[in-house]
Amino acid sequence: MLQLPNMQAAPGQDTPTPVSIQLLLFVDERPSSQETIGQIQNYLQSLKTDYSIDLQAIEIGEQPHLVEHFKLIATPALVKIFPEPRQTLAGSNIVEQLKKWCPRWQLAFEEQIANTSKRNGSSQTLSPKLDDVGYAAELIRLSDEVFRLKQEKEELLDQLKFKDQVLAMLAHDLRSPLTAASIAVETLELTQTQENNERTAKLKDQLYQQARKQFRVMNRIITEILQASKTMNAELRVQHGRVYLQSLCEEILAQFAEQFQAKSQKLEKDIPQDLPPVYADAELIRQVIVNLLDNACKYTPEGGKIQVSILHRTTQKIQVSVCDTGPGIPEEKRERIFEGHFRLKRDESKEGYGLGLSMCRKIVRAHYGQIWVDSISERGSCFHFTLPVYR
């Protein structure tokens, strides 16, 4: 804040008079703002008055609450806050406007001084009510702060509620593989006392495989929730490069072959071999495709169909689509499913933590792409996302 005192002694007085006309000049960070301040200072200093004029230059970024208090919509803006009535001048020709209004302000101010002197029986000047302005601005600032704290409180409560839900789901999801692994280990202990023969050796091998499988399931569950939490709470580090979606998709689909076969699901794919490469982070895009395929497999009933297709939409965009023949998504929920922690009521009994699609959107947006879903109730859903072509 910059102050320009222009204090002059009134006739018959040895000390300068108190501040009379009070002006606030609101500017931004543009270089031209300093020039505007200088022009207004020079003009005010050229005035010959028996009272002082106080100019305070305020950078709007440092005093946003004053900006809101005076309801300013443009800079530079000059506000006469004292004497009342308040008046605002704005635009690039503030000095010209001042030349027009200053004589009127001076005349009105002199009349107020004269009227005050008559009432009090002595020569006095008026005093600006700066406390009123500061008080109002502080109220606005405190109101904004209270609103921000309430929002933070709601967000923290939502996070705590979600963590409780995740812990409950995690405990539920771990119980089954943990029980299965425990049974396998206990059975192995019992076989130690049995006679070693081909049948016992085969049973032991099956039990070892079962235990290993269940431990892998538990490890995957824990890894997924930790990875999802890390990805959602941290900034993505995208390492862009040349990525060929054909080979990436074929590799991922090969990994899902056993999963599709277990539910007798039919896979249809339309992946042209002449697609140009995309500008992307291969591991992050792998995560998006795996999430979408995992959801498609989860929600498609036994004997259903899953489709994976890639389309060269424009010279600048490639579109990847993963479709299923599941229950579909209600129209009013199609945007919310991409929000963190959101799950449809029908999915509350299914495994998962409501983070997958939110993570997908975060990754796709980090690649300057879009992700959305088309769905028909009881007939299935198609998830699409776009990526930029590598140049």
C-alpha beads as a LAMMPS data file, in Angstrom:
LAMMPS data file: protein, C-alpha beads

391 atoms
390 bonds

1 atom types
1 bond types

-500.0 500.0 xlo xhi
-500.0 500.0 ylo yhi
-500.0 500.0 zlo zhi

Masses

1 110.0

Atoms # bond

1 1 1 0.000 0.000 0.000
2 1 1 1.424 3.378 -1.022
3 1 1 0.459 6.635 0.658
4 1 1 0.683 10.127 -0.791
5 1 1 0.398 12.724 1.976
6 1 1 -0.411 16.183 0.793
7 1 1 -0.637 17.897 4.157
8 1 1 -0.863 21.667 4.248
9 1 1 -1.388 24.023 7.141
10 1 1 -4.736 25.723 7.227
11 1 1 -4.792 29.529 7.609
12 1 1 -4.157 30.563 11.201
13 1 1 -2.942 27.129 12.223
14 1 1 0.606 25.981 12.992
15 1 1 -0.075 22.293 12.427
16 1 1 -1.410 20.600 9.321
17 1 1 -5.069 19.666 9.174
18 1 1 -6.140 16.035 9.431
19 1 1 -6.782 13.958 6.314
20 1 1 -9.744 15.257 4.427
21 1 1 -10.415 13.668 1.040
22 1 1 -9.522 9.959 1.099
23 1 1 -8.897 8.094 -2.160
24 1 1 -8.121 4.426 -2.807
25 1 1 -6.527 3.479 -6.125
26 1 1 -6.866 -0.208 -7.078
27 1 1 -4.335 -1.505 -9.608
28 1 1 -3.064 -4.868 -10.849
29 1 1 0.426 -6.161 -11.583
30 1 1 0.688 -4.749 -15.099
31 1 1 3.615 -2.379 -15.730
32 1 1 1.160 0.300 -16.826
33 1 1 -0.208 0.407 -13.262
34 1 1 2.886 2.248 -12.000
35 1 1 2.441 4.817 -14.747
36 1 1 -1.199 5.304 -13.709
37 1 1 -0.165 5.795 -10.071
38 1 1 2.430 8.378 -11.096
39 1 1 -0.033 10.343 -13.242
40 1 1 -2.614 10.518 -10.460
41 1 1 0.051 11.491 -7.893
42 1 1 1.287 14.323 -10.126
43 1 1 -2.223 15.628 -10.660
44 1 1 -3.128 15.574 -6.969
45 1 1 0.134 17.278 -6.024
46 1 1 -0.624 20.036 -8.526
47 1 1 -3.832 20.910 -6.708
48 1 1 -3.729 23.910 -4.350
49 1 1 -5.987 23.260 -1.403
50 1 1 -6.196 24.280 2.239
51 1 1 -6.641 20.637 3.222
52 1 1 -4.902 17.363 2.455
53 1 1 -5.699 14.610 0.010
54 1 1 -4.654 11.062 0.859
55 1 1 -4.084 8.569 -1.943
56 1 1 -3.499 4.900 -1.201
57 1 1 -2.524 2.584 -4.044
58 1 1 -3.655 -1.002 -3.495
59 1 1 -2.590 -4.030 -5.527
60 1 1 -5.746 -6.110 -5.938
61 1 1 -3.956 -9.418 -5.401
62 1 1 -2.864 -8.303 -1.940
63 1 1 -6.255 -6.951 -0.817
64 1 1 -8.948 -9.121 -2.490
65 1 1 -11.394 -8.471 0.331
66 1 1 -11.305 -4.728 -0.242
67 1 1 -11.934 -5.398 -3.932
68 1 1 -14.992 -7.431 -2.998
69 1 1 -16.127 -4.855 -0.440
70 1 1 -16.141 -2.078 -3.057
71 1 1 -17.588 -4.405 -5.710
72 1 1 -14.927 -3.503 -8.271
73 1 1 -15.119 -5.147 -11.681
74 1 1 -12.137 -3.568 -13.462
75 1 1 -8.762 -1.973 -12.810
76 1 1 -7.487 0.627 -12.480
77 1 1 -10.269 1.955 -10.275
78 1 1 -10.232 5.009 -7.998
79 1 1 -12.651 5.055 -5.059
80 1 1 -13.439 8.197 -3.050
81 1 1 -14.258 6.740 0.348
82 1 1 -14.374 10.045 2.247
83 1 1 -16.219 12.279 2.471
84 1 1 -19.441 10.514 1.657
85 1 1 -21.106 9.753 -0.672
86 1 1 -18.691 7.147 -1.979
87 1 1 -17.824 7.338 -5.668
88 1 1 -15.857 5.081 -8.034
89 1 1 -13.960 6.100 -11.153
90 1 1 -12.691 3.358 -13.478
91 1 1 -11.080 3.035 -16.856
92 1 1 -7.924 4.148 -18.623
93 1 1 -8.755 7.887 -18.350
94 1 1 -8.958 8.241 -14.569
95 1 1 -6.889 11.456 -14.568
96 1 1 -9.340 13.120 -16.964
97 1 1 -12.232 11.981 -14.791
98 1 1 -10.441 13.369 -11.731
99 1 1 -10.126 16.768 -13.409
100 1 1 -13.878 16.740 -13.803
101 1 1 -14.810 15.495 -10.339
102 1 1 -12.146 16.983 -8.055
103 1 1 -13.571 20.554 -8.153
104 1 1 -16.986 19.157 -7.219
105 1 1 -15.498 17.056 -4.374
106 1 1 -13.581 20.103 -3.111
107 1 1 -16.653 22.311 -3.161
108 1 1 -18.777 19.705 -1.380
109 1 1 -16.037 19.126 1.169
110 1 1 -15.657 22.846 1.934
111 1 1 -19.400 23.104 2.461
112 1 1 -19.284 20.168 4.904
113 1 1 -16.401 21.835 6.799
114 1 1 -18.347 25.084 7.042
115 1 1 -21.480 23.303 8.276
116 1 1 -19.451 21.352 10.841
117 1 1 -17.791 24.545 12.083
118 1 1 -21.165 26.249 12.527
119 1 1 -22.549 23.326 14.529
120 1 1 -19.484 23.025 16.758
121 1 1 -18.700 26.709 16.987
122 1 1 -15.057 26.224 15.954
123 1 1 -12.971 25.516 12.918
124 1 1 -12.682 21.756 12.549
125 1 1 -12.152 19.362 9.741
126 1 1 -13.997 16.151 9.127
127 1 1 -12.387 12.800 9.884
128 1 1 -12.673 9.819 7.551
129 1 1 -14.232 6.686 8.960
130 1 1 -11.465 4.372 7.839
131 1 1 -12.369 1.893 10.569
132 1 1 -15.710 1.247 8.865
133 1 1 -13.977 0.261 5.626
134 1 1 -11.430 -1.935 7.363
135 1 1 -14.109 -3.543 9.506
136 1 1 -16.277 -4.399 6.505
137 1 1 -13.298 -5.808 4.588
138 1 1 -12.273 -7.882 7.608
139 1 1 -15.806 -9.247 7.931
140 1 1 -15.693 -10.347 4.291
141 1 1 -12.271 -11.962 4.790
142 1 1 -13.420 -13.810 7.907
143 1 1 -16.608 -14.937 6.162
144 1 1 -14.544 -16.386 3.296
145 1 1 -12.233 -18.064 5.791
146 1 1 -15.146 -19.650 7.668
147 1 1 -16.598 -20.917 4.374
148 1 1 -13.212 -22.388 3.376
149 1 1 -12.805 -24.092 6.756
150 1 1 -16.299 -25.573 6.502
151 1 1 -15.459 -26.982 3.087
152 1 1 -12.209 -28.449 4.394
153 1 1 -14.081 -29.971 7.325
154 1 1 -16.618 -31.607 4.991
155 1 1 -13.823 -32.946 2.782
156 1 1 -11.970 -34.360 5.793
157 1 1 -15.153 -35.984 7.120
158 1 1 -15.771 -37.525 3.681
159 1 1 -12.206 -38.836 3.618
160 1 1 -12.555 -40.334 7.105
161 1 1 -15.867 -41.935 6.151
162 1 1 -14.327 -43.346 2.971
163 1 1 -11.314 -44.706 4.883
164 1 1 -13.672 -46.483 7.273
165 1 1 -15.524 -47.980 4.301
166 1 1 -12.262 -49.049 2.663
167 1 1 -11.028 -50.673 5.876
168 1 1 -14.329 -52.546 6.199
169 1 1 -14.181 -53.703 2.572
170 1 1 -10.503 -54.571 2.868
171 1 1 -11.170 -56.690 5.955
172 1 1 -14.063 -58.397 4.147
173 1 1 -12.044 -59.022 0.975
174 1 1 -9.055 -60.407 2.895
175 1 1 -11.133 -62.746 5.032
176 1 1 -11.931 -65.248 2.252
177 1 1 -8.398 -65.754 0.865
178 1 1 -6.976 -65.712 4.396
179 1 1 -9.421 -68.445 5.464
180 1 1 -8.660 -70.502 2.360
181 1 1 -4.902 -70.150 2.868
182 1 1 -5.234 -71.098 6.559
183 1 1 -7.221 -74.220 5.703
184 1 1 -4.600 -75.207 3.122
185 1 1 -1.751 -74.752 5.626
186 1 1 -3.591 -76.656 8.380
187 1 1 -4.320 -79.523 5.974
188 1 1 -0.652 -79.575 4.988
189 1 1 0.242 -79.980 8.640
190 1 1 -2.081 -82.969 8.912
191 1 1 -0.537 -84.630 5.851
192 1 1 2.879 -84.565 7.501
193 1 1 1.857 -87.555 9.625
194 1 1 0.507 -89.520 6.645
195 1 1 2.467 -92.051 4.668
196 1 1 4.302 -90.535 1.708
197 1 1 2.860 -91.936 -1.485
198 1 1 1.819 -90.625 -4.871
199 1 1 -1.638 -89.617 -3.669
200 1 1 -0.275 -87.743 -0.643
201 1 1 2.352 -86.015 -2.782
202 1 1 -0.333 -84.898 -5.241
203 1 1 -2.518 -83.570 -2.402
204 1 1 0.400 -81.666 -0.909
205 1 1 1.170 -80.110 -4.274
206 1 1 -2.454 -78.994 -4.657
207 1 1 -2.478 -77.522 -1.152
208 1 1 0.775 -75.654 -1.767
209 1 1 -0.652 -74.225 -4.990
210 1 1 -3.873 -73.250 -3.210
211 1 1 -1.971 -71.500 -0.412
212 1 1 0.279 -69.663 -2.884
213 1 1 -2.760 -68.598 -4.916
214 1 1 -4.564 -67.186 -1.880
215 1 1 -1.445 -65.347 -0.698
216 1 1 -1.138 -63.820 -4.168
217 1 1 -4.791 -62.728 -3.985
218 1 1 -4.184 -61.031 -0.620
219 1 1 -1.043 -59.365 -1.924
220 1 1 -2.926 -58.102 -4.990
221 1 1 -5.744 -56.677 -2.853
222 1 1 -3.317 -54.820 -0.594
223 1 1 -1.198 -53.610 -3.518
224 1 1 -4.256 -52.333 -5.415
225 1 1 -5.608 -50.299 -2.517
226 1 1 -2.182 -48.825 -1.727
227 1 1 -1.546 -47.996 -5.385
228 1 1 -5.008 -46.487 -5.807
229 1 1 -4.596 -44.363 -2.683
230 1 1 -1.144 -43.191 -3.802
231 1 1 -2.329 -42.347 -7.310
232 1 1 -5.413 -40.465 -6.104
233 1 1 -3.582 -38.371 -3.506
234 1 1 -0.421 -37.536 -5.446
235 1 1 0.333 -35.623 -8.589
236 1 1 0.811 -37.875 -11.588
237 1 1 4.285 -37.995 -13.053
238 1 1 3.593 -38.533 -16.726
239 1 1 6.525 -39.684 -18.855
240 1 1 5.267 -39.036 -22.358
241 1 1 6.659 -41.012 -25.245
242 1 1 5.766 -42.949 -28.384
243 1 1 3.275 -45.703 -27.478
244 1 1 1.797 -48.266 -29.887
245 1 1 -1.656 -49.169 -28.605
246 1 1 -1.926 -52.286 -30.809
247 1 1 0.838 -54.161 -29.024
248 1 1 -0.096 -52.754 -25.608
249 1 1 -3.729 -53.898 -25.938
250 1 1 -2.795 -57.332 -27.269
251 1 1 -0.457 -57.842 -24.324
252 1 1 -3.121 -56.819 -21.803
253 1 1 -5.828 -58.946 -23.454
254 1 1 -3.549 -61.978 -23.281
255 1 1 -3.306 -61.465 -19.534
256 1 1 -7.111 -61.387 -19.254
257 1 1 -7.668 -64.543 -21.346
258 1 1 -7.930 -66.838 -18.337
259 1 1 -10.240 -64.392 -16.545
260 1 1 -12.593 -64.206 -19.553
261 1 1 -12.517 -67.992 -19.955
262 1 1 -13.455 -68.556 -16.310
263 1 1 -16.794 -66.791 -16.950
264 1 1 -17.207 -68.119 -20.517
265 1 1 -17.133 -64.545 -21.798
266 1 1 -16.636 -63.921 -25.488
267 1 1 -14.039 -61.320 -26.481
268 1 1 -14.446 -59.325 -29.678
269 1 1 -11.687 -56.945 -30.724
270 1 1 -11.270 -54.434 -33.502
271 1 1 -7.692 -53.179 -33.339
272 1 1 -6.361 -51.919 -36.691
273 1 1 -2.681 -52.634 -37.284
274 1 1 -2.029 -49.372 -39.132
275 1 1 -2.780 -47.098 -36.153
276 1 1 -0.307 -44.286 -35.557
277 1 1 1.443 -44.198 -32.166
278 1 1 0.028 -42.042 -29.374
279 1 1 1.803 -39.501 -27.178
280 1 1 1.410 -41.107 -23.763
281 1 1 2.878 -42.814 -20.723
282 1 1 2.633 -46.537 -21.477
283 1 1 2.352 -47.695 -17.862
284 1 1 -0.366 -45.195 -16.971
285 1 1 -2.399 -46.057 -20.079
286 1 1 -1.927 -49.728 -19.249
287 1 1 -3.506 -48.960 -15.879
288 1 1 -6.529 -47.323 -17.567
289 1 1 -7.109 -50.242 -19.954
290 1 1 -6.653 -52.826 -17.195
291 1 1 -9.169 -50.995 -14.979
292 1 1 -11.747 -50.807 -17.766
293 1 1 -11.281 -54.461 -18.735
294 1 1 -11.435 -55.560 -15.109
295 1 1 -14.754 -53.705 -14.696
296 1 1 -16.081 -55.141 -17.964
297 1 1 -15.242 -58.673 -16.837
298 1 1 -16.710 -58.070 -13.380
299 1 1 -20.070 -56.725 -14.587
300 1 1 -20.547 -58.878 -17.679
301 1 1 -22.504 -62.029 -16.765
302 1 1 -21.314 -65.530 -17.641
303 1 1 -21.563 -66.127 -21.367
304 1 1 -21.635 -62.380 -22.035
305 1 1 -19.597 -60.395 -24.530
306 1 1 -16.761 -57.893 -24.133
307 1 1 -15.605 -55.684 -27.005
308 1 1 -12.338 -53.801 -27.316
309 1 1 -11.855 -51.423 -30.224
310 1 1 -9.506 -48.628 -31.246
311 1 1 -10.507 -45.911 -33.702
312 1 1 -8.339 -43.305 -35.420
313 1 1 -10.905 -40.518 -34.990
314 1 1 -9.005 -37.556 -36.396
315 1 1 -5.473 -36.695 -37.389
316 1 1 -4.913 -35.673 -33.792
317 1 1 -6.868 -38.181 -31.699
318 1 1 -7.102 -41.929 -31.114
319 1 1 -10.158 -43.368 -29.347
320 1 1 -10.080 -46.562 -27.262
321 1 1 -13.392 -48.238 -26.356
322 1 1 -14.179 -51.064 -23.928
323 1 1 -17.768 -52.334 -24.028
324 1 1 -19.629 -54.929 -21.969
325 1 1 -23.062 -56.542 -21.822
326 1 1 -23.590 -55.861 -18.127
327 1 1 -26.478 -54.135 -16.327
328 1 1 -25.640 -50.658 -17.634
329 1 1 -25.375 -47.386 -15.729
330 1 1 -28.325 -45.056 -14.946
331 1 1 -28.139 -41.848 -16.954
332 1 1 -28.083 -39.600 -13.876
333 1 1 -25.036 -41.486 -12.530
334 1 1 -22.881 -41.553 -15.674
335 1 1 -20.838 -38.540 -14.658
336 1 1 -20.667 -39.309 -10.950
337 1 1 -19.084 -42.741 -11.450
338 1 1 -15.869 -40.907 -12.380
339 1 1 -15.777 -39.164 -9.011
340 1 1 -13.481 -40.459 -6.298
341 1 1 -15.055 -42.895 -3.815
342 1 1 -18.431 -42.995 -5.625
343 1 1 -20.099 -46.377 -6.018
344 1 1 -23.530 -47.381 -7.240
345 1 1 -25.702 -48.982 -4.550
346 1 1 -25.876 -52.228 -6.525
347 1 1 -22.058 -52.432 -6.393
348 1 1 -21.668 -52.116 -2.627
349 1 1 -21.568 -55.891 -2.243
350 1 1 -18.974 -56.285 -5.017
351 1 1 -15.240 -56.121 -4.522
352 1 1 -13.547 -52.827 -5.238
353 1 1 -13.082 -49.455 -3.639
354 1 1 -14.697 -46.959 -6.000
355 1 1 -11.340 -45.550 -7.092
356 1 1 -10.758 -47.186 -10.471
357 1 1 -12.762 -44.910 -12.760
358 1 1 -11.717 -41.784 -10.876
359 1 1 -8.112 -42.817 -11.381
360 1 1 -8.777 -43.451 -15.082
361 1 1 -10.168 -39.946 -15.533
362 1 1 -7.206 -38.412 -13.736
363 1 1 -4.760 -40.278 -15.992
364 1 1 -6.635 -39.513 -19.225
365 1 1 -6.919 -35.813 -18.385
366 1 1 -3.183 -35.737 -17.684
367 1 1 -2.809 -36.880 -21.317
368 1 1 -5.031 -34.040 -22.598
369 1 1 -7.756 -36.553 -23.422
370 1 1 -11.373 -37.184 -22.472
371 1 1 -13.140 -40.171 -20.928
372 1 1 -16.880 -40.854 -20.927
373 1 1 -19.441 -43.661 -20.920
374 1 1 -22.392 -44.561 -23.141
375 1 1 -24.844 -46.971 -21.571
376 1 1 -28.220 -48.627 -22.091
377 1 1 -29.982 -50.070 -19.043
378 1 1 -29.796 -53.878 -18.896
379 1 1 -27.878 -53.973 -22.206
380 1 1 -24.411 -52.832 -21.211
381 1 1 -21.959 -49.955 -21.174
382 1 1 -19.228 -48.611 -23.441
383 1 1 -16.337 -46.678 -21.918
384 1 1 -14.381 -44.483 -24.318
385 1 1 -11.254 -42.414 -23.887
386 1 1 -9.086 -40.420 -26.268
387 1 1 -5.344 -39.871 -26.537
388 1 1 -3.309 -37.498 -28.692
389 1 1 -1.489 -38.839 -31.751
390 1 1 2.297 -38.797 -31.461
391 1 1 3.893 -36.205 -33.730

Bonds

1 1 1 2
2 1 2 3
3 1 3 4
4 1 4 5
5 1 5 6
6 1 6 7
7 1 7 8
8 1 8 9
9 1 9 10
10 1 10 11
11 1 11 12
12 1 12 13
13 1 13 14
14 1 14 15
15 1 15 16
16 1 16 17
17 1 17 18
18 1 18 19
19 1 19 20
20 1 20 21
21 1 21 22
22 1 22 23
23 1 23 24
24 1 24 25
25 1 25 26
26 1 26 27
27 1 27 28
28 1 28 29
29 1 29 30
30 1 30 31
31 1 31 32
32 1 32 33
33 1 33 34
34 1 34 35
35 1 35 36
36 1 36 37
37 1 37 38
38 1 38 39
39 1 39 40
40 1 40 41
41 1 41 42
42 1 42 43
43 1 43 44
44 1 44 45
45 1 45 46
46 1 46 47
47 1 47 48
48 1 48 49
49 1 49 50
50 1 50 51
51 1 51 52
52 1 52 53
53 1 53 54
54 1 54 55
55 1 55 56
56 1 56 57
57 1 57 58
58 1 58 59
59 1 59 60
60 1 60 61
61 1 61 62
62 1 62 63
63 1 63 64
64 1 64 65
65 1 65 66
66 1 66 67
67 1 67 68
68 1 68 69
69 1 69 70
70 1 70 71
71 1 71 72
72 1 72 73
73 1 73 74
74 1 74 75
75 1 75 76
76 1 76 77
77 1 77 78
78 1 78 79
79 1 79 80
80 1 80 81
81 1 81 82
82 1 82 83
83 1 83 84
84 1 84 85
85 1 85 86
86 1 86 87
87 1 87 88
88 1 88 89
89 1 89 90
90 1 90 91
91 1 91 92
92 1 92 93
93 1 93 94
94 1 94 95
95 1 95 96
96 1 96 97
97 1 97 98
98 1 98 99
99 1 99 100
100 1 100 101
101 1 101 102
102 1 102 103
103 1 103 104
104 1 104 105
105 1 105 106
106 1 106 107
107 1 107 108
108 1 108 109
109 1 109 110
110 1 110 111
111 1 111 112
112 1 112 113
113 1 113 114
114 1 114 115
115 1 115 116
116 1 116 117
117 1 117 118
118 1 118 119
119 1 119 120
120 1 120 121
121 1 121 122
122 1 122 123
123 1 123 124
124 1 124 125
125 1 125 126
126 1 126 127
127 1 127 128
128 1 128 129
129 1 129 130
130 1 130 131
131 1 131 132
132 1 132 133
133 1 133 134
134 1 134 135
135 1 135 136
136 1 136 137
137 1 137 138
138 1 138 139
139 1 139 140
140 1 140 141
141 1 141 142
142 1 142 143
143 1 143 144
144 1 144 145
145 1 145 146
146 1 146 147
147 1 147 148
148 1 148 149
149 1 149 150
150 1 150 151
151 1 151 152
152 1 152 153
153 1 153 154
154 1 154 155
155 1 155 156
156 1 156 157
157 1 157 158
158 1 158 159
159 1 159 160
160 1 160 161
161 1 161 162
162 1 162 163
163 1 163 164
164 1 164 165
165 1 165 166
166 1 166 167
167 1 167 168
168 1 168 169
169 1 169 170
170 1 170 171
171 1 171 172
172 1 172 173
173 1 173 174
174 1 174 175
175 1 175 176
176 1 176 177
177 1 177 178
178 1 178 179
179 1 179 180
180 1 180 181
181 1 181 182
182 1 182 183
183 1 183 184
184 1 184 185
185 1 185 186
186 1 186 187
187 1 187 188
188 1 188 189
189 1 189 190
190 1 190 191
191 1 191 192
192 1 192 193
193 1 193 194
194 1 194 195
195 1 195 196
196 1 196 197
197 1 197 198
198 1 198 199
199 1 199 200
200 1 200 201
201 1 201 202
202 1 202 203
203 1 203 204
204 1 204 205
205 1 205 206
206 1 206 207
207 1 207 208
208 1 208 209
209 1 209 210
210 1 210 211
211 1 211 212
212 1 212 213
213 1 213 214
214 1 214 215
215 1 215 216
216 1 216 217
217 1 217 218
218 1 218 219
219 1 219 220
220 1 220 221
221 1 221 222
222 1 222 223
223 1 223 224
224 1 224 225
225 1 225 226
226 1 226 227
227 1 227 228
228 1 228 229
229 1 229 230
230 1 230 231
231 1 231 232
232 1 232 233
233 1 233 234
234 1 234 235
235 1 235 236
236 1 236 237
237 1 237 238
238 1 238 239
239 1 239 240
240 1 240 241
241 1 241 242
242 1 242 243
243 1 243 244
244 1 244 245
245 1 245 246
246 1 246 247
247 1 247 248
248 1 248 249
249 1 249 250
250 1 250 251
251 1 251 252
252 1 252 253
253 1 253 254
254 1 254 255
255 1 255 256
256 1 256 257
257 1 257 258
258 1 258 259
259 1 259 260
260 1 260 261
261 1 261 262
262 1 262 263
263 1 263 264
264 1 264 265
265 1 265 266
266 1 266 267
267 1 267 268
268 1 268 269
269 1 269 270
270 1 270 271
271 1 271 272
272 1 272 273
273 1 273 274
274 1 274 275
275 1 275 276
276 1 276 277
277 1 277 278
278 1 278 279
279 1 279 280
280 1 280 281
281 1 281 282
282 1 282 283
283 1 283 284
284 1 284 285
285 1 285 286
286 1 286 287
287 1 287 288
288 1 288 289
289 1 289 290
290 1 290 291
291 1 291 292
292 1 292 293
293 1 293 294
294 1 294 295
295 1 295 296
296 1 296 297
297 1 297 298
298 1 298 299
299 1 299 300
300 1 300 301
301 1 301 302
302 1 302 303
303 1 303 304
304 1 304 305
305 1 305 306
306 1 306 307
307 1 307 308
308 1 308 309
309 1 309 310
310 1 310 311
311 1 311 312
312 1 312 313
313 1 313 314
314 1 314 315
315 1 315 316
316 1 316 317
317 1 317 318
318 1 318 319
319 1 319 320
320 1 320 321
321 1 321 322
322 1 322 323
323 1 323 324
324 1 324 325
325 1 325 326
326 1 326 327
327 1 327 328
328 1 328 329
329 1 329 330
330 1 330 331
331 1 331 332
332 1 332 333
333 1 333 334
334 1 334 335
335 1 335 336
336 1 336 337
337 1 337 338
338 1 338 339
339 1 339 340
340 1 340 341
341 1 341 342
342 1 342 343
343 1 343 344
344 1 344 345
345 1 345 346
346 1 346 347
347 1 347 348
348 1 348 349
349 1 349 350
350 1 350 351
351 1 351 352
352 1 352 353
353 1 353 354
354 1 354 355
355 1 355 356
356 1 356 357
357 1 357 358
358 1 358 359
359 1 359 360
360 1 360 361
361 1 361 362
362 1 362 363
363 1 363 364
364 1 364 365
365 1 365 366
366 1 366 367
367 1 367 368
368 1 368 369
369 1 369 370
370 1 370 371
371 1 371 372
372 1 372 373
373 1 373 374
374 1 374 375
375 1 375 376
376 1 376 377
377 1 377 378
378 1 378 379
379 1 379 380
380 1 380 381
381 1 381 382
382 1 382 383
383 1 383 384
384 1 384 385
385 1 385 386
386 1 386 387
387 1 387 388
388 1 388 389
389 1 389 390
390 1 390 391
